[in-house]
Amino acid sequence: MKHLFLGMAANYEDGEWLRHLFTRGTRRDLARLKEYLSKRYDGKAILCKNGRSALTLMLEAYFEPGDSILVNGFTCYAVYEAIKAAKMKPVFVDVSKDTLNFTTETLNEAFSNSSSARGIIIQNTLGNPVDILAVEEFAKRNNLTIIEDLAHSAGVRYPDGREAGTVGVATICSFGKEKSIDTISGGAAIMRRPCKHAIKAPSKVPKPSDHLRARFYPMFGATSRMLSYIKIGGAFMRLLVKIHWVERSADNKLDTTRRPSKFQAKLALEQFEKLRRHGEPPIREFCLVENRTTLLKELRKKGYFFDGFWYEKPVSPARYYQKVHFPEEACPNAMFVAEHIINLPNYYTRRDLRPALKLIKTYKMEAIK
Ligand SMILES: *Cc1c(COP(=O)(O)O)cnc(C)c1O
């Protein structure tokens, strides 16, 4: 039986992990990626250790310590961490069950309880674009500065045809595991408007341990997927995490002083160019299901390892959820979605996924979509 994985670097199948392991990058590749991003997003690009460091830098550049920032209520812990590191306050905004994004209604509601908010981070959850004209109008009316987060949505277009990343004062990208550009770790920020506070662009080289972890993760993933056929893939991965040869995405440290590795710059640029050629941006198709635990078990029986879907808590991963003090009452939709969502990896064809889709369909909540 063929096993299909969501996670464990399954997007590096077919020997891609070999290329990742041996690609050589140069200083020139760092410069080329910066140049490319500056042009594509029409601003001044800097390269960062990861997406959260890029976000912290942009918040520090455009806001004041103590400012409140409106943020999607269905998100990744990295976003919360970045806002906290910039000494600002996240205000979680409830999402629509159809798009997983905030809407003008939920924005209005959150803003009326927190009218000191100065900024808003657009996330385009799982590659679904926000209703940009409405959000822009809302931001303008309330004097809010927009930052765009492309971790899920590099290459995505808004309903009005503009590309995501070309609207706000600044744009950040994550090149972390399974993001729309994936080089295991890495990130970038593009400053599109003059900033209030000068920031220092990251220039220190990556720590050797981070460099090695980024190099070897796809190979470890391939090994662990193979070992899954004899049922010890999971144990192998857990061991690698324990001895710190593999780092879980959420644990990647925020550090605004370091840049990514040179080979990562080279690979990121290739992926951006591929994105352009394909035309179709990667989107993680989602649906809301009943009895997700049972469904995941059934999927496993059919050879589909889907457990790494996004997200099992409104701010994920679950092991950090308590730290966030999430406003559960104010975000009922985000709570509901976290309980019922399942989403598909974007690196398999529909044909590969057909048996899984058939099974998922029988669990689908009809009332929603
Ligand atoms: C993953 C993620 C980030 C930041 O990613 P890093 O792991 O720090 O590279 C930012 N925003 C969203 C929405 C994300 O999912």
The ligand as a Gaussian input file, in Angstrom:
#p B3LYP/6-31G(d) Opt

LIG

0 1
 C        4.428000      29.776000      10.138000
 C        3.854000      31.094000      10.118000
 C        4.609000      32.260000      10.360000
 C        6.073000      32.325000      10.732000
 O        6.804000      31.273000      10.415000
 P        8.269000      30.889000      10.935000
 O        8.098000      29.511000      11.455000
 O        8.706000      31.848000      11.985000
 O        9.102000      30.965000       9.712000
 C        3.966000      33.464000      10.287000
 N        2.663000      33.540000      10.003000
 C        1.908000      32.455000       9.775000
 C        0.471000      32.643000       9.452000
 C        2.472000      31.208000       9.828000
 O        1.702000      30.125000       9.609000

